[in-house]
Amino acid sequence: MTEIAEHATELLERLYDCAAAGEGESETVAAYLDSKGLGADYGFDLINLLDSNGYVEQSSGYGAAAGTITAHGKHAVQHLRAERADPKVRVSQLRTAMLSWLDDREAQRVETSSWEPFLEFAATEEGGGHSERDVRHAAEYLHEHQLIKAVKVAEEIDGWLRPTLTVAGRTCLTDFGGDVAEYLNRGHATSVITDNSTTNNTWVSDNHGNLNVAGDHISQSITNSGLDVAQLLELAGGIDQFAPVLQLPADVEREIVAAAHDLHAEASSASPDRGRLRQLVDKIYVGVKDAAPTVGKKVVLGLIDMALKALSGTGGA
């Protein structure tokens, strides 16, 4: 996760909680910056970013950054927290963290005798508050699916002692961002987005990438081929809006922006090619799926999901 997106997401949550903590917006921003060792000027960057995406209404003054969280921002925080509490999401994140942890230790040439050191971190709030049972089950799962190998001992579960990454485990990290489910389901329909809980109706972007709160609908666009391209145009605009904060490598960002522009052009044509549109949406998804887990990524995944539904004829207005 790049610095600015990570801090913006964390600050948005702090602003959500500031009333309960008895703090004003400027005090909340100042306290956050101080806790992270960030300068005051950086606070303006964070507030500007949140304001531009509709999550905060900027109210900075007297040399201090401040902003009031909007209903849009509150909804985003509530969605993030609900997702974190989802057992499926927690298990997925734990498996990814375990693969990444092993990879880091191997890169540092640190021998791993068991998952005990990881368990200490995983049990903390920062590590997700996972129990030993959670970690043991995840280790067994990773071993069962040959993403890790380990020494087998009769009295211990598979995958616990002397775990190391397999070639499959490294591939899962490098090619699938550590998303174990996605790696195991490779070869199946890659266009299926599992993040169906994303609040697709909350963020709507127009053809220029400007975000509107749900209710400010774009008028539907039906082509001669009977294809509703409104969701495709929203996705194209959304990529222009969010690409800078998705924390992707520069070359990947350029690729998805170019694909979004091609998507906009194809969707806007008199007779758009459904196959070409599908290829462009899939290309955008491949680029976005490895982005850091920020609000921006969730918005884009929601737009991709709606675009795919429109292409398949299952989406609604």
DOLUMLUM-805676 format. One line per 8 residues: number of its first residue (from 1); for each residue x, y, z of C-alpha. Coordinates in steps of 0.25 Angstrom, whole numbers, plus 5000, padded with zeros to 4 digits. Example, Ala and Ser with C-alpha at 12.3 -4.5 7.8 and 13.67 -1.06 7.14 Angstrom:
% residues 2
1 = 5049,4982,5031  5055,4996,5029
This chain:
% residues 317
1 = 5000,5000,5000  5006,5013,4996  5008,5024,5007  4997,5034,5003  4986,5024,5001  4989,5016,5014  4989,5029,5022  4977,5035,5015
9 = 4969,5022,5019  4974,5022,5033  4971,5037,5035  4957,5035,5029  4954,5025,5040  4960,5034,5051  4951,5045,5046  4939,5035,5047
17 = 4943,5032,5061  4946,5047,5065  4933,5051,5071  4932,5039,5080  4947,5042,5085  4942,5056,5088  4952,5062,5078  4950,5073,5067
25 = 4954,5070,5053  4967,5079,5053  4971,5072,5066  4968,5058,5060  4977,5061,5048  4988,5067,5056  4988,5055,5066  4988,5046,5054
33 = 5000,5053,5047  5007,5053,5061  5005,5038,5063  5011,5035,5049  5022,5045,5050  5017,5053,5038  5018,5068,5036  5006,5078,5036
41 = 5007,5080,5021  5004,5065,5019  4991,5067,5026  4986,5076,5015  4990,5066,5004  4982,5055,5011  4970,5064,5014  4970,5069,4999
49 = 4970,5055,4994  4959,5051,5003  4951,5063,4999  4953,5061,4984  4947,5047,4986  4935,5052,4993  4939,5045,5007  4942,5058,5014
57 = 4938,5073,5013  4950,5081,5015  4950,5091,5026  4964,5095,5028  4968,5108,5033  4978,5116,5042  4990,5107,5036  4984,5094,5041
65 = 4978,5083,5032  4963,5079,5036  4951,5073,5029  4937,5068,5033  4934,5054,5029  4922,5053,5019  4911,5043,5019  4918,5037,5007
73 = 4931,5035,5016  4923,5030,5027  4917,5019,5018  4931,5016,5013  4937,5014,5027  4925,5005,5031  4927,4997,5019  4941,4995,5021
81 = 4939,4991,5036  4928,4981,5032  4937,4975,5022  4948,4973,5032  4939,4966,5041  4934,4956,5030  4940,4943,5033  4943,4940,5019
89 = 4951,4953,5017  4958,4950,5030  4962,4936,5026  4967,4941,5012  4975,4953,5018  4981,4943,5028  4986,4933,5017  4992,4945,5009
97 = 4999,4950,5021  5005,4937,5024  5010,4935,5010  5016,4949,5010  5022,4947,5024  5029,4934,5019  5034,4941,5006  5040,4953,5015
105 = 5047,4943,5024  5053,4935,5012  5057,4948,5006  5065,4952,5019  5070,4937,5020  5063,4935,5033  5061,4921,5036  5046,4918,5040
113 = 5045,4907,5050  5030,4908,5052  5018,4918,5051  5020,4923,5065  5027,4936,5062  5016,4939,5052  5005,4935,5062  5010,4946,5072
121 = 5008,4957,5062  4995,4951,5056  4989,4951,5071  4991,4967,5071  4981,4977,5067  4990,4981,5055  4992,4966,5051  4977,4964,5051
129 = 4974,4958,5064  4975,4944,5060  4975,4932,5069  4985,4921,5069  4974,4912,5064  4972,4922,5052  4987,4921,5048  4988,4906,5050
137 = 4976,4904,5041  4982,4914,5030  4995,4907,5031  4988,4893,5029  4980,4899,5017  4993,4905,5010  5000,4892,5012  4988,4884,5007
145 = 4988,4892,4994  5003,4891,4992  5006,4906,4994  5015,4903,5005  5023,4890,5009  5027,4886,5023  5033,4876,5032  5023,4865,5035
153 = 5022,4861,5050  5012,4851,5055  5007,4859,5067  5007,4873,5059  4997,4878,5048  5002,4878,5034  5009,4891,5030  5013,4896,5044
161 = 5028,4892,5045  5039,4898,5037  5029,4904,5026  5035,4909,5013  5028,4914,5001  5027,4905,4989  5028,4909,4974  5012,4910,4975
169 = 5013,4919,4987  5023,4929,4981  5014,4929,4968  5002,4932,4976  5009,4944,4982  5016,4949,4970  5005,4947,4960  4992,4947,4968
177 = 4996,4957,4979  4995,4946,4990  4980,4944,4987  4980,4929,4990  4965,4927,4985  4968,4934,4972  4981,4926,4970  4974,4913,4973
185 = 4962,4917,4964  4971,4921,4952  4967,4915,4939  4952,4917,4943  4945,4930,4938  4954,4941,4942  4944,4951,4941  4936,4947,4953
193 = 4938,4957,4964  4936,4951,4977  4935,4965,4984  4920,4965,4982  4918,4972,4996  4925,4985,4990  4915,4996,4991  4913,4998,4976
201 = 4901,5007,4977  4909,5017,4986  4920,5022,4977  4916,5026,4962  4925,5033,4953  4922,5040,4941  4929,5039,4927  4939,5049,4932
209 = 4943,5042,4945  4935,5051,4954  4929,5044,4966  4915,5046,4970  4907,5041,4982  4897,5030,4979  4884,5037,4973  4891,5046,4963
217 = 4890,5035,4952  4896,5036,4939  4885,5034,4928  4885,5021,4922  4891,5019,4908  4886,5007,4900  4893,5004,4887  4887,4999,4874
225 = 4892,4985,4878  4884,4986,4891  4896,4987,4900  4894,4996,4912  4908,5003,4912  4905,5013,4924  4913,5004,4934  4925,5002,4924
233 = 4926,5017,4923  4925,5019,4938  4937,5009,4939  4945,5016,4929  4943,5029,4937  4945,5023,4950  4959,5018,4946  4963,5032,4942
241 = 4958,5036,4956  4965,5025,4964  4977,5021,4956  4986,5031,4963  4983,5025,4977  4982,5010,4974  4997,5009,4978  5000,5001,4965
249 = 5014,5000,4958  5015,5012,4948  5015,5002,4936  5002,4995,4941  4995,5009,4944  4998,5013,4930  4993,5000,4924  4979,5001,4932
257 = 4978,5016,4928  4980,5013,4914  4970,5001,4914  4960,5010,4921  4962,5020,4910  4960,5009,4899  4948,5004,4907  4942,5018,4907
265 = 4944,5020,4892  4938,5006,4889  4926,5007,4898  4923,5021,4892  4924,5016,4877  4911,5014,4869  4913,4998,4869  4922,4994,4881
273 = 4928,4981,4880  4924,4973,4892  4936,4963,4891  4946,4975,4891  4939,4982,4903  4940,4969,4911  4955,4968,4908  4957,4982,4912
281 = 4949,4980,4925  4957,4968,4928  4970,4975,4925  4966,4986,4935  4963,4975,4946  4976,4968,4944  4983,4981,4946  4974,4986,4958
289 = 4973,4972,4966  4987,4974,4972  4985,4988,4977  4986,4991,4991  4973,4989,4999  4968,5003,5000  4955,5009,4998  4959,5013,4984
297 = 4961,4998,4980  4948,4994,4986  4941,5005,4978  4948,5001,4965  4945,4986,4967  4930,4990,4969  4930,4997,4956  4937,4985,4949
305 = 4926,4976,4955  4915,4985,4950  4922,4986,4936  4923,4971,4935  4908,4969,4939  4904,4979,4928  4912,4971,4918  4906,4958,4922
313 = 4892,4965,4922  4890,4962,4937  4892,4976,4942  4882,4986,4946  4880,5001,4944
